[in-house]
Each structure stands twice: as C-alpha cells, then as structure tokens.
Amino acid sequence: MARIRLATIGTSAIVRTFLQAAADVPEIAVTTAFSRDPQRAVRFAAEAGIPHTSSDLPALLASGDIDAVYVASPNAIHFEQARSALDAGVHVLLEKPATPTAAEFETLVSTAREHSAVVLEAMRSAYDPAIAAVSDLVREVGPVRRASLGMCQRSARYDLVLAGETVNIFDPALAGGALYDLGVYCISAMVQLFGEPDRAVGASAPIATGADGAGAALAAYPEFVVDLSYSKITASDRPNEIQGELGTLTFDSVARPRWAELALLDGSRARHELAGPDNNMVFEVRRFAELVAGDRDASADHARALATLRVVDALRAHDARRL
Ligand SMILES: NC(=O)c1ccc[n+]([C@@H]2O[C@H](COP(=O)([O-])OP(=O)(O)OC[C@H]3O[C@@H](n4cnc5c(N)ncnc54)[C@H](OP(=O)(O)O)[C@@H]3O)[C@@H](O)[C@H]2O)c1
C-alpha cells in the first residue's frame, strides 16, 4: 500500500519529537515541512531530512502532494489550520489540546466526516499502553472513592515572562497557559480511567501575561471525587494516587507512566514497572496511520477528546478566580 505522505506544520521541538516517532511507523512518509517563514522551512527540512518545503498552506493543501498534516502550531491556531486541511480532504493529526473548546472540535469532527477524512487529537498519553496498564490495576483497589492526578512542570519559558515578555505558551490570545498545556493531560487521563465526570470546578493562579500559570480542579463522579493539579510555574514530583476501599494505587506520570505501586489494606504491596519507549508519541502516530489506512472509525477517539475538552470548558466557565 502507498505510504501516507505527510506535511509537518510548525518547526518547534515537538515536531522533532514527532519525526522521531514517525520514523518508527513505516506507513508514514514525511514529505513536506511547512513553516510560515520559507527560509525556516528550508533550514528545518534540511536538518530533518524532509524532501520538500512550503510556506503557503492553502497551496500545499490544494496541491495533491500530501495526504495528511501533523499540526503543531499554537493551540489557538489549530482550528483554522485543521479545518482548511479537512476541507481539502487532507487527514489531520492535531496536537493536544485539539482545539481550545469542545464546540470547535465537534466542528472538525463533522468536517472530517463530510470529507471522508480523519482528524485525531495527538494526546500521546491516551494511546500509551502504560495508561491501559494503570487502568487494569485500578480494579485491584476496590470501589474508587477519591483520586489525585497532577502535572506540575516549571517551564523555562516562564523566565521570559518574569523578564516582561509574552511568550506563546503563556499567551492567552494563543490559548496558552497551564490548563491548556498540562491540565489537559490530567483531564485526559482522568477521562480515560474513569469516564467523563458529572461536574468539574476549578481555580487558577494568574501570571503577568493574563494566562493561568497553575491551577487546581475538582471533578465529581456519582461515587467518588478526583482532584487535579497542574502548573507551568512550579514543579512537583508527587505521584498520582487512586484510593479505593481496598487500597491505594500510585503511579508516576499521567503523560507517560513508568511505574505503578499497589498498597492494599491487607498489607500487601506490589510494584509494577511499566516499560515503554522514551518517546510515547509513537502510539498516537500508529493509531493515526491505522485510521487513515482503512479503519476510519475514530468515534471512541473523538469521544475521549470531546469529554476532555468539555471538562476544560467547564473549568474555564467555573474558574473560582473569576467568581
Ligand atoms: N505532545 C507533546 O508532548 C507536546 C509537547 C509540546 C507542545 N505540544 C503541543 O504542540 C503545539 C505547539 O506547541 P509549541 O510550544 O511548540 O508552540 P510554539 O513554539 O509557540 O509554536 C509552534 C510552531 O507554530 C508556529 N507558530 C508560532 N507562532 C505562531 C502563530 N502566532 N501563528 C501561526 N503559527 C505560529 C511556529 O512555526 P513557524 O514559525 O515555523 O511557522 C512554531 O514553530 C501546541 O498545541 C502544544 O500543546 C505537545
């Protein structure tokens, strides 16, 4: 079968990580590097060994030269770029969060359907078998009653904010900030482990750019509660914890779990090493290739992404800071 000819959109570090993952997926051939700046496109393509470049997105999408795009632009740009690709019948792998709101992603899903194209959110944790392993272990703790999930990583780019700059990742106009960047990993893992909550409320810590630098949220399920914490301006290595009536499961990361530990109330303890590749983007790239190659039913993928984005919507609407 012919390989999927793919163009990358964006020239930042995450595109290099994507290229490394795509190199392990034989169905994908990265043929074009897109940048808004033609010289940057040429430089990036030369370094990455990509044969073609473009700095004219409408022309590239209309050219018939590509079958798919990987969109790694700032979050607020995703929707327009993805919609124009899908309108041209080009498949889209869309960095997380797929769009800033659930309504926008719903529009992309229906646009994809109209054009028999695939749109997939590149939420790397969602396709990592290690999260499925954590999910299996959750059964051991009995009825879940509370859980704490978190991702707090101080960004080096916060130093630029402290120096008075507005950098993209902290720019509210580009849907930057901690909730969109890291909170979504906690929410996506929560949705994957427990399904969509009945309600979610939150509060955030603002920074000079007007974005949220850190935040906390509570999600209510019929029988249990989950608290979420996320930050781009402070750091934590506190593990995640799922408490059930028979014991507690801890695990290290919502984005790339490496270990999980069960401590049951009967005194038994077990540590599980969750081996996996350093670059767990490979799993989402494989899923994308599978969808494009024939299995066009992405309804479960879309349902998870939409549930995650509805929680994001709820947290933005009910941020206690704004009450
Ligand atoms: N999966 C992961 O682990 C992971 C990690 C990091 C980031 N991400 C996601 O990847 C995406 C990009 O994040 P990032 O931090 O790399 O963003 P970024 O550096 O701010 O921008 C990414 C690229 O988009 C282009 N760009 C920058 N500003 C733009 C604008 N105003 N309008 C249109 N294009 C613009 C630039 O490429 P050109 O100037 O060359 O066109 C740039 O290389 C986000 O959705 C983020 O959430 C995912």
The ligand as a MOL file (V3000), in Angstrom:
LIG
                    3D

  0  0  0     0  0            999 V3000
M  V30 BEGIN CTAB
M  V30 COUNTS 48 52 0 0 0
M  V30 BEGIN ATOM
M  V30 1 N 2.6330 16.1840 22.7780 0
M  V30 2 C 3.5430 16.8390 23.4680 0
M  V30 3 O 4.2860 16.2850 24.2560 0
M  V30 4 C 3.6760 18.3130 23.2400 0
M  V30 5 C 4.8020 19.0000 23.7330 0
M  V30 6 C 4.9260 20.3590 23.4300 0
M  V30 7 C 3.9320 21.0140 22.7290 0
M  V30 8 N 2.8390 20.3080 22.3070 0 CHG=1
M  V30 9 C 1.7810 20.9750 21.5510 0
M  V30 10 O 2.3370 21.3690 20.3170 0
M  V30 11 C 1.7590 22.6110 19.8860 0
M  V30 12 C 2.8670 23.6140 19.6530 0
M  V30 13 O 3.4390 23.9420 20.8820 0
M  V30 14 P 4.8370 24.7460 20.9410 0
M  V30 15 O 5.1390 25.0660 22.3600 0
M  V30 16 O 5.8320 24.0320 20.1210 0 CHG=-1
M  V30 17 O 4.3720 26.0840 20.2050 0
M  V30 18 P 5.2230 27.2980 19.5860 0
M  V30 19 O 6.6750 27.0090 19.7060 0
M  V30 20 O 4.7040 28.5400 20.1610 0
M  V30 21 O 4.7800 27.2600 18.0600 0
M  V30 22 C 4.9030 26.0850 17.3100 0
M  V30 23 C 5.1300 26.4630 15.8420 0
M  V30 24 O 3.9950 27.1380 15.3420 0
M  V30 25 C 4.4080 28.2400 14.5040 0
M  V30 26 N 3.8280 29.4540 15.1080 0
M  V30 27 C 4.3080 30.1560 16.1610 0
M  V30 28 N 3.5070 31.2130 16.4220 0
M  V30 29 C 2.5080 31.1640 15.5290 0
M  V30 30 C 1.3750 31.9790 15.2650 0
M  V30 31 N 1.1170 33.0590 16.0090 0
M  V30 32 N 0.5680 31.6470 14.2320 0
M  V30 33 C 0.8210 30.5520 13.4720 0
M  V30 34 N 1.8840 29.7350 13.6560 0
M  V30 35 C 2.7090 30.0400 14.6820 0
M  V30 36 C 5.9230 28.2680 14.5110 0
M  V30 37 O 6.3610 27.6780 13.3050 0
M  V30 38 P 6.7790 28.5870 12.0480 0
M  V30 39 O 7.0420 29.9520 12.5410 0
M  V30 40 O 7.9840 27.9080 11.5120 0
M  V30 41 O 5.5970 28.5140 11.1130 0
M  V30 42 C 6.3180 27.3760 15.6580 0
M  V30 43 O 7.4490 26.5730 15.4090 0
M  V30 44 C 0.7770 23.0130 20.9780 0
M  V30 45 O -0.5020 22.5900 20.6220 0
M  V30 46 C 1.2550 22.2380 22.1910 0
M  V30 47 O 0.2200 21.9530 23.1210 0
M  V30 48 C 2.7060 18.9860 22.5360 0
M  V30 END ATOM
M  V30 BEGIN BOND
M  V30 1 1 1 2
M  V30 2 2 2 3
M  V30 3 1 2 4
M  V30 4 1 4 5
M  V30 5 2 4 48
M  V30 6 2 5 6
M  V30 7 1 6 7
M  V30 8 2 7 8
M  V30 9 1 8 9
M  V30 10 1 8 48
M  V30 11 1 9 10
M  V30 12 1 9 46
M  V30 13 1 10 11
M  V30 14 1 11 12
M  V30 15 1 11 44
M  V30 16 1 12 13
M  V30 17 1 13 14
M  V30 18 2 14 15
M  V30 19 1 14 16
M  V30 20 1 14 17
M  V30 21 1 17 18
M  V30 22 2 18 19
M  V30 23 1 18 20
M  V30 24 1 18 21
M  V30 25 1 21 22
M  V30 26 1 22 23
M  V30 27 1 23 24
M  V30 28 1 23 42
M  V30 29 1 24 25
M  V30 30 1 25 26
M  V30 31 1 25 36
M  V30 32 1 26 27
M  V30 33 1 26 35
M  V30 34 2 27 28
M  V30 35 1 28 29
M  V30 36 1 29 30
M  V30 37 2 29 35
M  V30 38 1 30 31
M  V30 39 2 30 32
M  V30 40 1 32 33
M  V30 41 2 33 34
M  V30 42 1 34 35
M  V30 43 1 36 37
M  V30 44 1 36 42
M  V30 45 1 37 38
M  V30 46 2 38 39
M  V30 47 1 38 40
M  V30 48 1 38 41
M  V30 49 1 42 43
M  V30 50 1 44 45
M  V30 51 1 44 46
M  V30 52 1 46 47
M  V30 END BOND
M  V30 END CTAB
M  END
